[in-house]
Amino acid sequence: MEFDGSQVLIGKGAQADVFRYQGYAYKVYRSSYPAEWIAFEKDQQKAVNGAGLCPVRYYDTDDDHIIKMDLIDGEALEKKVREGYIEGFGILAEAFRKIHAASVEGIRMPPLMATAGMGLTEEEKDTIFPIIEKLSGKYPSCICHLDMHFLNIMLPHGEKEEASQCSPAADHEETAGRTDPAFPEYVIIDWMNARIAPAVFDYARTYVIFDEFSREGLAIYKQVIADDIKNLGISDEDFHEAVKVCAIIRNREK
């Protein structure tokens, strides 16, 4: 497909740029980015749509390196947190609870074990696989976002409306919403890393991200999730084992 020149760049990443265009968002990948990975991302989005975890719909275009998406007219939670909105940590904790409470029945999403070793050395695999196997046998599995941070939580502008689009039945483009969809109070985006795994790995992954970018944020994060970790029966030892796994996987991504 071709843009008519009215598109506006609203996001820039290592593998893709995102444009606002004619009431939708368009994610334009680098030509070198594998098309099968883009197809996988679309499948992931369908899975979270089906689980009621994200109202944003993806649509095919005539270019397999461009995804058309519902546009969220809002801003990332990260901006408000930088402005001193400490309540953002509470939203983050609530987002975790929402995801982990969703049913995995019928969800087509790979388990963490199936993809965790991609790109790792044999030594790294020998380190992480026994931990994943042990914790997966010890704790129940659920949907895990595995890239949860303030940039991946959007706050739509405008009044909160009935979130009819959270229903999996809202599949048609004409009802999916454009610049003013009936989004809930916050919208969790970027589900490419999502896997089926025990929740401890989701909390651990965000721990690793905070440890990398903000020690002050990490301290607050640990306080905010402490009760949820305790309620799940996760021991300190198991949590730090999960952190080890997530740190190795994250280092591979750099």
C-alpha positions in Angstrom: 0.0 0.0 0.0 1.0 3.6 -0.4 0.3 6.6 1.9 -0.9 9.9 0.3 1.4 12.1 2.3 -1.0 12.9 5.1 0.4 10.3 7.5 2.0 11.4 10.7 4.8 9.6 12.5 3.7 8.8 16.1 6.1 6.0 17.1 9.6 4.8 16.1 11.2 1.6 17.0 14.2 -0.6 16.0 12.1 -2.8 13.7 9.1 -0.6 12.7 7.6 2.9 12.6 4.0 3.7 13.5 2.0 6.3 11.6 -1.4 7.9 12.2 -3.3 7.8 8.9 -6.9 8.3 8.0 -8.2 7.5 11.5 -6.1 4.4 12.1 -2.5 3.5 13.1 -0.2 1.8 10.7 2.8 -0.2 11.8 5.4 -0.2 9.0 8.2 -2.8 9.4 11.6 -2.7 8.0 11.8 -4.7 4.8 14.4 -7.0 6.4 12.0 -8.0 9.2 10.7 -11.6 8.6 7.1 -11.6 7.4 6.5 -14.8 9.4 7.2 -12.8 12.6 4.7 -10.2 11.6 2.1 -12.9 11.0 2.9 -14.3 14.4 2.3 -10.9 16.0 -1.1 -10.7 14.3 -1.9 -14.1 15.7 -0.9 -13.0 19.2 -3.2 -10.0 18.9 -6.1 -12.2 17.9 -5.4 -14.3 21.0 -5.5 -11.4 23.4 -8.6 -10.0 21.6 -10.2 -13.3 22.2 -9.2 -13.3 25.9 -10.8 -9.8 26.3 -7.4 -8.3 27.2 -7.0 -5.7 24.5 -9.6 -3.9 22.3 -7.2 -2.9 19.6 -7.8 -4.9 16.4 -5.3 -5.6 13.7 -6.3 -5.6 10.0 -4.5 -7.0 7.0 -3.2 -4.7 4.2 -2.0 -5.5 0.7 1.6 -5.3 2.1 2.7 -8.1 4.4 5.1 -5.6 6.1 2.4 -3.2 7.1 -0.3 -3.8 9.8 -3.4 -1.5 10.1 -4.5 -1.1 13.7 -7.2 0.7 15.7 -5.8 4.0 16.8 -5.6 4.8 20.5 -6.1 8.6 20.9 -4.2 9.0 24.1 -0.7 8.8 25.6 1.6 6.3 27.2 1.4 5.9 31.0 5.1 6.5 31.0 4.6 10.2 30.3 2.3 10.7 33.3 4.7 8.7 35.6 7.5 11.0 34.6 5.4 13.9 35.5 5.0 12.5 39.0 1.9 10.4 38.6 2.8 7.8 41.3 -0.6 6.1 40.8 0.8 4.7 37.6 2.5 1.9 39.6 -1.0 0.9 40.8 -2.2 0.8 37.3 0.7 -1.4 36.4 -0.1 -3.8 39.2 -3.8 -3.9 38.2 -2.8 -4.6 34.6 -0.9 -7.7 35.8 -3.8 -8.9 37.8 -6.2 -8.4 34.8 -3.9 -10.4 32.5 -3.2 -13.2 34.9 -6.9 -13.7 35.7 -7.9 -14.2 32.0 -8.9 -17.7 31.0 -6.4 -19.6 28.9 -9.1 -21.9 27.6 -8.9 -22.1 23.8 -6.1 -19.4 23.6 -3.7 -20.1 20.8 -0.4 -18.8 22.4 2.9 -20.7 22.8 4.2 -21.6 26.2 7.3 -19.9 27.4 9.3 -23.1 27.2 8.7 -23.4 23.5 10.5 -20.1 22.6 12.7 -19.1 25.5 15.8 -20.7 24.1 15.7 -18.9 20.7 19.1 -17.3 20.1 20.7 -18.5 23.4 23.9 -20.5 23.8 23.7 -24.1 24.9 25.1 -23.0 28.3 22.3 -20.4 28.7 19.7 -22.9 27.7 21.1 -25.3 30.3 20.6 -22.5 32.9 17.1 -21.4 32.0 15.3 -24.6 31.0 15.5 -26.4 34.3 14.2 -23.2 36.1 11.3 -22.8 33.7 10.4 -26.5 34.0 10.6 -26.4 37.8 8.5 -23.3 38.2 6.0 -24.4 35.6 5.5 -27.5 37.6 5.1 -25.6 40.8 2.8 -22.7 39.9 -0.3 -22.5 37.6 0.2 -21.1 34.1 -1.6 -18.1 32.8 -1.3 -15.5 30.0 1.9 -13.5 30.6 2.6 -10.2 28.8 6.3 -10.5 29.3 7.1 -6.9 28.4 5.0 -5.0 30.8 6.2 -1.4 31.4 4.7 2.1 31.3 5.3 2.5 27.6 3.1 -0.5 26.9 0.1 0.9 28.9 -1.9 3.6 27.0 -4.3 6.0 28.6 -7.0 7.0 26.1 -8.2 10.6 26.0 -11.8 11.5 26.6 -14.4 10.1 29.0 -14.5 6.5 29.9 -17.2 4.7 28.0 -18.7 1.3 28.2 -15.9 -1.0 26.9 -18.1 -2.9 24.4 -15.0 -3.5 22.2 -13.5 -5.7 24.9 -15.9 -8.3 23.7 -14.4 -10.9 21.3 -17.6 -10.4 19.3 -16.6 -7.0 18.1 -14.8 -8.3 15.0 -16.1 -6.0 12.3 -14.0 -3.1 11.1 -17.0 -0.8 11.1 -17.6 -1.4 14.8 -14.0 -1.8 15.9 -13.4 1.9 16.5 -11.2 4.5 14.9 -10.0 7.6 16.6 -12.6 7.5 19.4 -13.1 3.8 20.2 -14.8 2.8 23.4 -11.6 1.9 25.1 -11.4 1.2 28.8 -9.5 3.4 31.3 -6.2 1.9 30.1 -5.1 -0.3 27.2 -2.3 -2.8 27.3 -0.4 -2.9 24.0 2.5 -4.7 22.4 1.7 -8.4 23.0 4.5 -9.9 20.8 6.3 -11.4 23.8 3.2 -12.8 25.4 3.4 -16.5 26.4 1.6 -19.0 28.6 3.7 -19.4 31.8 3.4 -19.0 35.5 2.8 -15.3 36.5 6.2 -15.2 38.4 7.9 -14.8 35.0 5.8 -11.8 34.1 6.6 -10.0 37.4 10.3 -11.0 37.0 10.5 -9.7 33.5 9.3 -6.2 34.6 11.7 -6.4 37.5 14.6 -6.8 35.0 13.4 -3.9 33.0 13.1 -1.6 36.0 16.6 -2.7 37.2 18.0 -1.7 33.8 16.4 1.7 33.6 15.4 3.0 37.0 16.5 1.8 40.5 14.1 4.3 42.1 11.3 2.8 40.0 12.4 -0.7 40.9 12.1 0.0 44.6 8.5 1.3 44.2 7.7 -1.6 41.8 8.8 -4.1 44.4 6.6 -2.5 47.1 3.6 -2.4 44.8 3.7 -6.0 43.7 4.7 -7.5 47.1 1.2 -8.4 48.2 0.3 -10.0 44.8 3.5 -12.0 44.8 2.8 -13.2 48.4 -0.8 -14.0 47.5 0.4 -16.2 44.7 2.6 -18.1 47.1 5.7 -17.2 45.2 8.9 -17.6 47.4 11.7 -15.1 47.2 14.0 -17.9 45.9 11.6 -18.8 43.1 11.2 -15.1 42.2 14.9 -14.5 41.9 15.2 -17.7 39.8 12.6 -16.3 37.4 14.6 -13.0 37.4 17.7 -14.9 36.3 15.8 -16.5 33.4 14.3 -13.2 32.3 17.7 -11.4 32.5 19.3 -14.0 30.2 16.5 -13.7 27.7 16.4 -9.9 27.8 20.2 -9.8 27.3 19.7 -11.8 24.1 17.3 -9.2 22.8 19.8 -6.3 23.0 
